[in-house]
Amino acid sequence: MTDFKAFWVEKTEDSMISSVITRSTDDLPEGDVLIKVAYSSVNYKDALSATGNPGVTRNFPHTPGIDAAGEVVESSDPAFKAGDEVICIGFDLGMNTPGGFGEYIRVPAGWVTALPRGLSTRESMVIGTAGFTAALCLDKIETMGAKPADGPVLVTGATGGVGSIAVMLLAKQGYEVIASSGKADKTDYLKSLGATTVITRDELSEVDKRPMVAPQWAHSIDCVGGEILSNVIKGLQPLGSVAICGLVASPAFTTTVLPFILRGVNILGIDSVEIPIEYKNRIWDKLANQWKLSDLDAATQEVGLSDLAPVIEAIFAGQVSGRTLVTH
Ligand SMILES: NC(=O)c1ccc[n+]([C@@H]2O[C@H](COP(=O)([O-])OP(=O)(O)OC[C@H]3O[C@@H](n4cnc5c(N)ncnc54)[C@H](OP(=O)(O)O)[C@@H]3O)[C@@H](O)[C@H]2O)c1
């Protein structure tokens, strides 16, 4: 039994209260692998969990944190042994299973990825679920044939966690990147990550009744949904693809069949949570090798457990840029 620190969210009748408390590894659920967490990261979903969103977390009190990386302490599964460095993201981690905002987690072996050679635990958590999702988006549009010569790729919600890493990954692979952002003062930041052109969120937010407009981008990674996604689809080049991963603007969007039957465009769904562990391992391997980002710190701020409450508030206020690494 080991005592450890954890970020702790309690639900009262009319509010959510957070604090940092001491817990014991005996309090953790049954599972194959006990992991001492070195790093976690803050994602939009953690903010939803910490504020009591029942679609993410039903049982309180609770420790959020959908991301964790660290060292195996004990394992009943032969795939892992004490001392192995590992990553655990998605599945139920941080939803209704105590997550990476605690110094220890215990999880099924099927949720765990061996840290690939070429990536540190710190780098894996700067990437985190957000960056991993950006990589899934790139993987999927390339599976549909996307390549740099096709033309520019539009990233929406570009200063966010998914968006920032998407801009970096696309630029590193040689794509021309158009970044759309609601933050007028982040143009230089987005260009420093690799965007060629920055457009305002307002340009994409206007309701346009036309079913299609002149093609403006070859492909897109959309983090926001809503009217912006409707306009992204209208402006895709023939045979273009948009990978859809987020809903910060709205889960709903409108379209007609015309872009699909006249331009052959594709909408591609992205799920980083429940995809098979073998698929996750393959994407982590790419992030450690051909897609390795050397300048991750350009998009990273670092916090401890006692700094988490204001970060969560800033996420809902749309004030966070890039990735927030949690160090234990
Ligand atoms: N499918 C999956 O498996 C998966 C995995 C990870 C995340 N997600 C989802 O992807 C989305 C982005 O996640 P994230 O971690 O990148 O979140 P984030 O860091 O909070 O970034 C979201 C970005 O969206 C933009 N934005 C904020 N409010 C907006 C609004 N009302 N309308 C339009 N744009 C708005 C902002 O960028 P700008 O100011 O630059 O516009 C913001 O930085 C979330 O919906 C999250 O749930 C899904």
PDBQT file of the ligand as one rigid body, heavy atoms in Angstrom, charges set to zero:
ROOT
HETATM    1  N1  LIG A 401     -12.773  12.360 -31.079  1.00  0.00    +0.000 N 
HETATM    2  C1  LIG A 401     -11.880  12.190 -30.113  1.00  0.00    +0.000 C 
HETATM    3  O1  LIG A 401     -11.455  11.094 -29.781  1.00  0.00    +0.000 OA
HETATM    4  C2  LIG A 401     -11.372  13.429 -29.420  1.00  0.00    +0.000 A 
HETATM    5  C3  LIG A 401     -10.137  13.419 -28.772  1.00  0.00    +0.000 A 
HETATM    6  C4  LIG A 401      -9.643  14.631 -28.227  1.00  0.00    +0.000 A 
HETATM    7  C5  LIG A 401     -10.448  15.767 -28.295  1.00  0.00    +0.000 A 
HETATM    8  N2  LIG A 401     -11.662  15.699 -28.879  1.00  0.00    +0.000 N 
HETATM    9  C6  LIG A 401     -12.517  16.877 -28.997  1.00  0.00    +0.000 C 
HETATM   10  O2  LIG A 401     -11.843  17.804 -29.846  1.00  0.00    +0.000 OA
HETATM   11  C7  LIG A 401     -12.203  19.121 -29.458  1.00  0.00    +0.000 C 
HETATM   12  C8  LIG A 401     -10.938  19.937 -29.217  1.00  0.00    +0.000 C 
HETATM   13  O3  LIG A 401     -10.249  19.390 -28.102  1.00  0.00    +0.000 OA
HETATM   14  P1  LIG A 401      -8.986  20.167 -27.528  1.00  0.00    +0.000 P 
HETATM   15  O4  LIG A 401      -8.403  19.302 -26.473  1.00  0.00    +0.000 OA
HETATM   16  O5  LIG A 401      -8.165  20.666 -28.645  1.00  0.00    +0.000 OA
HETATM   17  O6  LIG A 401      -9.739  21.410 -26.832  1.00  0.00    +0.000 OA
HETATM   18  P2  LIG A 401      -9.137  22.843 -26.505  1.00  0.00    +0.000 P 
HETATM   19  O7  LIG A 401      -7.684  22.749 -26.228  1.00  0.00    +0.000 OA
HETATM   20  O8  LIG A 401     -10.046  23.440 -25.500  1.00  0.00    +0.000 OA
HETATM   21  O9  LIG A 401      -9.262  23.620 -27.895  1.00  0.00    +0.000 OA
HETATM   22  C9  LIG A 401     -10.478  23.889 -28.519  1.00  0.00    +0.000 C 
HETATM   23  C10 LIG A 401     -10.263  25.081 -29.450  1.00  0.00    +0.000 C 
HETATM   24  O10 LIG A 401     -11.467  25.291 -30.190  1.00  0.00    +0.000 OA
HETATM   25  C11 LIG A 401     -11.648  26.675 -30.431  1.00  0.00    +0.000 C 
HETATM   26  N3  LIG A 401     -12.946  27.070 -29.850  1.00  0.00    +0.000 N 
HETATM   27  C12 LIG A 401     -13.268  27.234 -28.537  1.00  0.00    +0.000 A 
HETATM   28  N4  LIG A 401     -14.553  27.562 -28.394  1.00  0.00    +0.000 NA
HETATM   29  C13 LIG A 401     -15.063  27.617 -29.650  1.00  0.00    +0.000 A 
HETATM   30  C14 LIG A 401     -16.356  27.927 -30.190  1.00  0.00    +0.000 A 
HETATM   31  N5  LIG A 401     -17.394  28.241 -29.400  1.00  0.00    +0.000 N 
HETATM   32  N6  LIG A 401     -16.523  27.887 -31.528  1.00  0.00    +0.000 NA
HETATM   33  C15 LIG A 401     -15.499  27.564 -32.345  1.00  0.00    +0.000 A 
HETATM   34  N7  LIG A 401     -14.257  27.273 -31.901  1.00  0.00    +0.000 NA
HETATM   35  C16 LIG A 401     -14.050  27.299 -30.574  1.00  0.00    +0.000 A 
HETATM   36  C17 LIG A 401     -10.494  27.402 -29.741  1.00  0.00    +0.000 C 
HETATM   37  O11 LIG A 401      -9.459  27.556 -30.710  1.00  0.00    +0.000 OA
HETATM   38  P3  LIG A 401      -9.294  28.921 -31.551  1.00  0.00    +0.000 P 
HETATM   39  O12 LIG A 401      -9.439  30.040 -30.555  1.00  0.00    +0.000 OA
HETATM   40  O13 LIG A 401      -7.930  28.828 -32.131  1.00  0.00    +0.000 OA
HETATM   41  O14 LIG A 401     -10.395  28.960 -32.569  1.00  0.00    +0.000 OA
HETATM   42  C18 LIG A 401     -10.028  26.401 -28.708  1.00  0.00    +0.000 C 
HETATM   43  O15 LIG A 401      -8.688  26.607 -28.363  1.00  0.00    +0.000 OA
HETATM   44  C19 LIG A 401     -13.099  18.972 -28.223  1.00  0.00    +0.000 C 
HETATM   45  O16 LIG A 401     -14.443  18.999 -28.630  1.00  0.00    +0.000 OA
HETATM   46  C20 LIG A 401     -12.754  17.609 -27.696  1.00  0.00    +0.000 C 
HETATM   47  O17 LIG A 401     -13.804  17.033 -26.968  1.00  0.00    +0.000 OA
HETATM   48  C21 LIG A 401     -12.135  14.550 -29.435  1.00  0.00    +0.000 A 
ENDROOT
TORSDOF 0
